[in-house]
Amino acid sequence: MTTDPQPAPSPWWRHGHVWLLIAGPAAVVVAGFATLWIAIRQPDPVIAPDYYRRGIEINKTLAARDKAMAPAQQGRNHVVTPERP
């Protein structure tokens, strides 16, 4: 009776599925460090101290522009309004 000896098991790093399982978390770690590097290198700008006053001024200029456009909008709306019989 002859028995075939089983081959020696290969080390864990020789199996492809192990590297597939390691690749996911490794990619997340690399992406986290890349995001950290971008955040440190290019920080967000600080808001201007007078941002509220600037916003009010923008709203005033937009309101003035809308008021100046009122006759044109009325004329446009009159043109597309169908006539009554």
Backbone as JSON, one array per atom type, in Angstrom:
{
  "sequence": "MTTDPQPAPSPWWRHGHVWLLIAGPAAVVVAGFATLWIAIRQPDPVIAPDYYRRGIEINKTLAARDKAMAPAQQGRNHVVTPERP",
  "N": [[0.81, -1.16, 0.0], [0.58, 2.08, -0.96], [0.93, 5.34, 0.02], [0.15, 8.57, -0.92], [2.01, 11.33, -0.14], [0.75, 14.38, 1.12], [1.06, 17.53, -0.47], [3.1, 20.16, 0.82], [1.5, 22.83, 2.51], [1.01, 26.01, 0.97], [2.43, 29.26, 1.74], [0.56, 31.95, 3.33], [0.7, 34.35, 1.89], [0.85, 33.69, -0.7], [-1.6, 33.21, -1.75], [-4.19, 34.43, -3.77], [-6.73, 35.42, -3.0], [-6.4, 36.34, -0.43], [-4.91, 38.68, -0.73], [-6.79, 40.12, -2.1], [-8.68, 40.58, -0.1], [-7.17, 42.15, 1.61], [-6.69, 44.38, 0.06], [-8.93, 46.13, -0.05], [-9.31, 47.49, 2.6], [-6.72, 48.6, 2.65], [-6.75, 50.35, 0.48], [-8.61, 52.22, 1.41], [-7.22, 53.32, 3.57], [-5.08, 54.55, 2.22], [-6.52, 56.4, 0.66], [-7.58, 57.95, 2.71], [-5.24, 59.15, 3.79], [-4.5, 60.61, 1.53], [-6.64, 62.41, 1.34], [-6.3, 63.77, 3.75], [-3.83, 65.0, 3.23], [-4.53, 66.72, 1.11], [-6.36, 68.36, 2.46], [-4.74, 69.61, 4.35], [-2.89, 70.9, 2.75], [-4.41, 72.65, 1.12], [-6.29, 74.59, 2.66], [-9.67, 75.53, 3.6], [-10.97, 78.74, 2.76], [-11.21, 81.53, 5.05], [-14.21, 82.97, 6.26], [-15.26, 86.22, 5.34], [-15.18, 88.96, 7.65], [-17.26, 90.8, 7.4], [-19.39, 89.54, 6.12], [-22.18, 89.44, 6.29], [-23.08, 92.08, 5.82], [-22.18, 92.39, 3.21], [-23.8, 90.51, 1.93], [-26.33, 91.66, 2.27], [-25.99, 93.95, 0.7], [-25.7, 92.78, -1.83], [-28.24, 91.66, -2.13], [-29.74, 94.03, -2.26], [-28.81, 95.15, -4.68], [-29.68, 93.18, -6.43], [-32.44, 93.4, -6.08], [-32.86, 95.98, -7.06], [-32.16, 95.57, -9.72], [-34.12, 93.76, -10.51], [-36.34, 95.39, -10.22], [-35.86, 97.28, -12.18], [-36.19, 95.71, -14.4], [-38.87, 95.26, -14.52], [-40.8, 96.6, -16.33], [-40.09, 95.38, -18.8], [-40.61, 92.71, -18.26], [-43.34, 92.79, -17.81], [-44.24, 93.53, -20.35], [-43.39, 91.31, -21.8], [-44.92, 89.29, -20.63], [-47.42, 90.18, -21.37], [-47.41, 89.79, -24.11], [-47.42, 87.01, -24.43], [-49.8, 86.32, -23.33], [-52.87, 84.97, -24.06], [-55.41, 86.34, -26.2], [-58.66, 87.33, -25.23], [-61.76, 86.15, -26.46]],
  "CA": [[0.0, 0.0, 0.0], [1.37, 3.31, -1.04], [0.16, 6.56, 0.32], [0.77, 9.77, -1.49], [2.09, 12.4, 0.86], [0.14, 15.62, 0.67], [2.07, 18.59, -0.63], [3.15, 21.13, 1.92], [0.65, 23.99, 2.21], [1.77, 27.2, 0.6], [2.26, 30.33, 2.72], [-0.65, 32.74, 3.13], [0.88, 35.44, 0.93], [0.8, 33.14, -2.06], [-3.0, 33.06, -2.16], [-4.71, 35.68, -4.32], [-7.9, 35.95, -2.3], [-5.94, 37.06, 0.76], [-4.56, 40.02, -1.18], [-8.04, 40.79, -2.44], [-9.27, 41.02, 1.16], [-6.32, 43.19, 2.17], [-6.68, 45.53, -0.84], [-10.0, 47.08, 0.29], [-8.91, 48.38, 3.7], [-5.5, 49.33, 2.31], [-7.15, 51.46, -0.39], [-9.26, 53.21, 2.25], [-6.17, 54.01, 4.33], [-4.37, 55.42, 1.27], [-7.43, 57.5, 0.32], [-7.65, 58.81, 3.89], [-4.04, 59.97, 3.84], [-4.56, 61.56, 0.41], [-7.59, 63.44, 1.73], [-5.64, 64.57, 4.79], [-2.8, 65.81, 2.57], [-5.22, 67.78, 0.38], [-6.96, 69.27, 3.44], [-3.68, 70.39, 4.97], [-2.22, 71.72, 1.73], [-5.33, 73.66, 0.59], [-7.39, 74.76, 3.62], [-10.8, 76.36, 3.18], [-10.77, 80.15, 3.13], [-11.99, 82.02, 6.17], [-15.3, 83.87, 5.85], [-14.97, 87.64, 5.61], [-15.89, 89.4, 8.86], [-18.45, 91.58, 7.07], [-20.14, 88.76, 5.13], [-23.61, 89.74, 6.36], [-23.28, 93.36, 5.15], [-22.01, 92.13, 1.77], [-25.0, 89.82, 1.47], [-27.42, 92.65, 2.2], [-25.74, 94.79, -0.47], [-26.0, 91.98, -3.02], [-29.7, 91.58, -2.23], [-30.24, 95.33, -2.7], [-28.55, 95.32, -6.11], [-30.58, 92.28, -7.16], [-33.79, 93.95, -6.04], [-32.88, 97.11, -7.99], [-32.14, 95.03, -11.08], [-35.45, 93.2, -10.78], [-37.28, 96.5, -10.35], [-35.61, 97.89, -13.47], [-36.65, 94.79, -15.44], [-40.31, 95.08, -14.42], [-41.55, 96.9, -17.56], [-39.82, 94.37, -19.82], [-41.3, 91.47, -17.9], [-44.78, 93.0, -18.04], [-44.46, 93.47, -21.78], [-43.23, 89.93, -22.23], [-46.08, 88.53, -20.18], [-48.59, 90.62, -22.14], [-47.31, 89.23, -25.44], [-47.76, 85.59, -24.44], [-51.13, 86.11, -22.8], [-53.82, 84.88, -25.19], [-56.51, 87.32, -26.2], [-59.97, 86.77, -24.92], [-62.69, 86.39, -27.58]],
  "C": [[0.87, 1.25, 0.0], [0.44, 4.48, -0.74], [0.91, 7.75, -0.25], [0.84, 10.83, -0.39], [1.48, 13.69, 0.29], [1.21, 16.7, 0.55], [1.99, 19.57, 0.54], [2.28, 22.34, 1.56], [1.51, 25.22, 1.9], [1.51, 28.3, 1.63], [1.06, 31.22, 2.35], [-0.48, 33.81, 2.07], [0.89, 34.97, -0.52], [-0.62, 32.97, -2.59], [-3.56, 34.41, -2.59], [-5.87, 36.27, -3.55], [-7.52, 36.69, -1.02], [-5.6, 38.5, 0.39], [-5.8, 40.82, -1.6], [-8.72, 41.33, -1.18], [-8.46, 42.16, 1.79], [-6.42, 44.48, 1.35], [-7.75, 46.56, -0.47], [-9.63, 48.02, 1.42], [-7.65, 49.18, 3.39], [-5.82, 50.53, 1.41], [-7.82, 52.57, 0.42], [-8.23, 54.0, 3.06], [-5.42, 54.98, 3.42], [-5.24, 56.62, 0.91], [-7.57, 58.46, 1.51], [-6.43, 59.71, 4.01], [-4.01, 60.98, 2.7], [-5.51, 62.71, 0.73], [-7.0, 64.35, 2.8], [-4.6, 65.5, 4.18], [-3.44, 66.98, 1.82], [-5.79, 68.81, 1.35], [-5.91, 70.15, 4.1], [-3.06, 71.35, 3.96], [-3.11, 72.86, 1.22], [-6.5, 73.85, 1.56], [-8.49, 75.66, 3.05], [-10.55, 77.8, 3.59], [-11.68, 80.55, 4.28], [-13.05, 82.99, 5.65], [-14.92, 85.3, 6.22], [-15.76, 88.1, 6.84], [-17.17, 90.17, 8.56], [-19.32, 90.86, 6.03], [-21.62, 89.12, 5.13], [-23.92, 91.04, 5.62], [-23.14, 93.19, 3.64], [-23.24, 91.43, 1.19], [-26.19, 90.76, 1.33], [-27.24, 93.53, 0.97], [-26.04, 94.04, -1.77], [-27.51, 91.88, -3.21], [-30.31, 92.9, -2.7], [-30.0, 95.53, -4.2], [-29.42, 94.38, -6.94], [-32.0, 92.81, -7.18], [-33.9, 95.13, -7.0], [-32.9, 96.62, -9.43], [-33.51, 94.46, -11.44], [-36.49, 94.3, -10.98], [-37.1, 97.18, -11.71], [-36.13, 97.01, -14.61], [-38.16, 94.63, -15.46], [-41.06, 95.45, -15.69], [-41.31, 95.86, -18.66], [-40.55, 93.07, -19.51], [-42.81, 91.61, -18.11], [-45.1, 92.93, -19.52], [-44.35, 92.05, -22.3], [-44.44, 89.11, -21.84], [-47.32, 88.91, -20.96], [-48.59, 89.98, -23.54], [-47.76, 87.77, -25.44], [-49.14, 85.3, -23.88], [-52.1, 86.03, -23.97], [-54.94, 85.9, -25.06], [-57.82, 86.61, -25.9], [-60.92, 87.07, -26.07], [-63.81, 87.32, -27.23]]
}
